[in-house]
């Protein structure tokens, strides 16, 4: 069971979900628990088995809850990005249409055989495309600033959400490892809910 916990911890770490401090704390907790298991299995195998049977369930539940909440952060960021792209879709279409129109007019001039017609065409095309080019520049500059700001906000919100999940995960896993340590040393299983800190104590000695 601890091997599964270690695998999950390494998986979320490679995704950058845990901060360095949070990851370090979680790794320390897991390393300490593995050492405790080895020592406890030598000294009191029956008691150690009872303790790990209880607390590995809690640890795995914490992992699943963390993964669900973290996925929620990622899904929210994805949804907000999709909304932003939909919001500026018409502006992109407008810029694309103006750009294609300008390019088409110049492309038509390039096909003129007579130099007189060639240069005359470009003069007229340049005059005609001036307003469209200005519109392209104005819309693109305004939307570029807006989109970049929104992207930064989405990224910040996702990071904040992920950090909150990481902190809650480390806090809960630290509590569980602490209770596991107590169980291995005393044989007393203490199960507490993080929301209200109520404790239920059972003695397996």
N, C-alpha and C positions, 0 to 999 in steps of 0.2 A: 504493500500500500504506500509505503514511503517512497518507493521507486516511482510510482505513478505521480506522487506529489512533486518529486524532483523533476520529472519529465515536464509536467505542466508549468512549473516555475521557470524552467529553461525556455520553454516555448514562448511564454508571454514576455520574457526578458528579451528574446531575439526580435520581437516585434516592437521593442522600445516602449512597451506599455508601462513598465515600472521605472521610476526615477532611480538614479544611482544609489541614493541613500535608502530608498525603499527596497530595492533589490538586495542591497548589502544586508539589510536587517532580516529580510526573508531568508536569504542564504544562510546567515548565521543561525537563525532559528532552526532551519532544517538540518544543518550540520550538527548542532547541539543535540537534536532529537535522535539522529542516527547514532551518535556516540552513547547517548543514554540507553538506547535500545540494546546496543551490543553489551554494555555493562550490565543492564538489568536482566537480560536474558541469561547471563552467567550466574548472577546472584539469586534471582527469584523468577524463573521462567514463567510460572503460572500467573503470578501477579503482573509481570510485564505483558503477557499475552492479553490479560483482561484490560489493562490500561490502553494498550495500543488498539485493541478492538473498538473501544469507545471513541478515542480521540482521533483515530484516522478517519472515522466517519465524519466527525466534525470538520476536520481539515479538508477533506474532499468536498464537503458541502460548501465550505468557504471558497474553495477554488471554483466550484460551479457558479456560485452567486457572483463572484468577482468577474468571471468570464461573461456572464449574462449582462452585467452592468457595463462592462467595458465594450461589449458589442453594441449596447445601446448608445454609447458615446459615438462610436464609429458610424452607426446607422443614422444618427441625428446629423452628423457632419455631412454624410453623403446626401441626405435629403435636402439639407440647406444648400448644398452646392448645385444640386439638380434644379432647385427653385430659382437660384440665381441665374443659371444658364437659360432657363425658360424665360426669365424676366427680360433678359437682354437679347433674346432671339430675334425680335423684330428689328432692333438696332443693327444687329449683325447682318440681317438680310438687306437692310437699307444701304449699309456701307458696301456690301458685296455687289448689289445692283448698280450703284453709282460707279464703283470701280470697274466693273465689267463694261459699263456704258462708255466710260472714258477710254478704256483700252480698245474697245471696238472701233471708236471713231478714229483713233490714231492708226489702228491696224488697216482700216479702209484707206487712209491717206497713203500708207506705205505701198499700196498696190498701184498707185498712179504712175503711168508711164511717162507722161510729159512732166518735165521739171517744173513748168509753170503751174500745172494743175497740182503737182505734188506739194509745192510750197504754199500755194493758195489754200489747199485743203488743210494743211497743218495750222495755218494762221487762224482759219475759221474754227478748227477743232479745239485749238488752245483757248480761244475766246469762249467757246461753248462749254468747255470742260472746267473753266475757272470756278464757276459757282459750285459745281459738283465736287471738285477737288477741295474747295474750302469747307463744304459740308462734311466731306469724309474726314478731314482733319479735325473739325470741331467736335463731331460726334465721337470719333475715335478717342480723342484726348479726354473728353468728359467721361466716357464710359470706362476707359482704361483706369482712371483714378478711382472711379466708383467700384469697379469690379475688384481692383487690388485691395481696396479698403475692406470690402465684404469678405474676400478670401482670408485676409488677416484676422478678421473677427471670427470667422468660422474655425480657423486654425487655433486661435486662442481659446475659444469655447471648448473645442475638442480636447485640447491639452489640459485645460482646467478640469474638465469632466474626468479625464483619464487619471489625473493626479489625485482627485478626490477618491476615485475608486481604489487607486493604489494605496493611499493612506488608510482607507477603511480596511482593505485587505490585510495590510501589514499589522494594523492594530488588532484585528480579529485573530489572525494567525499567531501573533505574539501571545495573546491571551490563551489560546488553545495549547501552544507549546509550553507555556508556563504551568497550566493546569496538568498537562501530561507529565511534566517534570515532578510536580507535587505528587501525582498519582504513583509514579515509579518509586519515589522515595518513601511514601507513607502508606500506599495502598488505598488511599481515599480518592474516590472519583468525585470531582466537583464539576457540575455542568452549569454554566451561567449564560444567560442571554445578554448579548452586548447592548440591546436596546434599553433594558431596565436594570441590568446587573443583578437580577435575582439569582440566587444560587440554590441548587439542590444537591445535597451531599449524600453519598453512599459510601459505606466502609466495606471493603472487600478483604480485609484482614481476617 
